[in-house]
Amino acid sequence: MSSSGRVMSEGPPGPEGPEGPPGPAKAMRTGIVAMTILQTSKVVTFSEPMPSVGYRVVLEAEMATAVGMWPTAKTVNGFTLNLTLGVSGNVSYVAIED
């Protein structure tokens, strides 16, 4: 109801506005690291540098044995992958800009 006491109905939608600018793209790098039973760490080098060291690394083990994993020594060119124990298998990673 309007301030004059009349019942208002909704009219048709207005024209569509112009398309907005694209949102900021986040840099991302992915890969697979082969580990052996003798390795508890390995340097991972990206195919292209990241814009900064402000990125997160998500790790997934493709191994039969449960193992703790974490990244250290992050640079724009890569990071060091660390394992709690040496096991044979692959570790997949995704590094995504914060």
Summary of the structure (lengths in Angstrom):
residues: 98
radius of gyration: 24.9
end to end distance: 47.8
largest distance: 82.8
contacts: 200
relative contact order: 0.31
helix: 0%
strand: 44%
